[in-house]
Amino acid sequence: MEIINVVAVSNPIKLGFEIIGNLKLTIDLKKKDHILHELKKIDQLNYIALTTGGTDLDVEFIARSLDEFKDLIFNEIPNIDGVISLDTSLIVEIIKNSWDFVTAWD
């Protein structure tokens, strides 16, 4: 990853996506590399992070419809070998979406 990436940050709700949210995944850490490889292939996932605490992965998703969301959480992700459980949280309104960080030395 580079120090600076120039990107446009959009509001998925205003782009017509019906459901956006966050997934917390508990995984078999021995299968972490396989799981991450499979998750990276899923188009609806736009952020995947290995975390500490109660769960192992923090994942953000964007779904076009309720059917796409249901397929994602009931079929696609649970069928990845090593995924133990997932917890969903839906975003109902984006209050702040800012990515204008300064350096850690400022």
N, C-alpha and C positions, 0 to 999 in steps of 0.2 A: 504494500500500500504506500502510495506517495504521501508527502506532507500535505499537499493541497490538491484537491480534486474539484474542478469546476463543474457544478451540476445545477439543474433547475429542480426546485422542490415544488411539487404539485400537491393539490388537495384532492385525494382520490374520490371523495364524495362528490365534489363538483365535476369530476370527470366521468361520472355515471356509474361508479362502482357502488353496489348496494351495501356491501358488508366489508368492514375493515376491522382489524383487531390484533390481538396478541395471543400467542400460545406459549405455555410453559410446559416443556417436555422433560420427563424423567426417562433416562436411557440407561442401558447397560454400557458403562464406560469402556468396557473391553471391546465394544463394537462401535465406538465413537467415530472412527474414521469412515467406516462403511455408512453409518447413519448420516454423517455430514455430507458425504458424497451424494447420497440419494436425495437429501433435502435440497441441496443446491440445484438439482435438476427440476424442481417444482416451480413453475412460473409464478404461481400466486404468492410465493414467499419472497419478500423483498429485504428481509433483514434476519440474520441468524447469528446468535452469539452464544458462546460457551460461558456459563455463569457459575457462581458459587451460591450456596444457600440451599433453599428447599428444593429447587429443581436444577436440572443440568443445562438446559438450553432455553434461551429466550428467542422467540421467533415472531416476526410481524408478518401479517398476511393481508392480501387484498383479494376479494372475491366479487365476481360480476353478479352473482345471484345467490339465493338461499340454497339452490340445488348444488351449485359449485362449492359452496361452503360446507354443506353436508358431506359431499364426496371427499373433500379434503380432510375433514376431521374424523369421519367414520370409516373411510376406505383407504385413501392414499397414504396418509401418515401412519396410522396404526399398522398397516401391512409392511412397514419397513422393519426388517429383522433387527431387534434390539431396542425398539421403542417400547417402553414399559407403560407409560401413561402420558396423557396430555390434558391440560386444563385450558379452557378458552376464556377470553375476555374480549367483549366487543366494544368498539369505540362508537359512541353515539354522537359525539361532537368534538371537533378539534378546536381546542381553546388557544393553544400556542404551538407554532410549528417553526421554530427558529433554529438556524444552523450557522449563525454568524459568530463562531468561536474566535477568541483571541489566542495568543500563545500562552502557555503555562507560566511564562516568565514575566507577563505583564502585571 
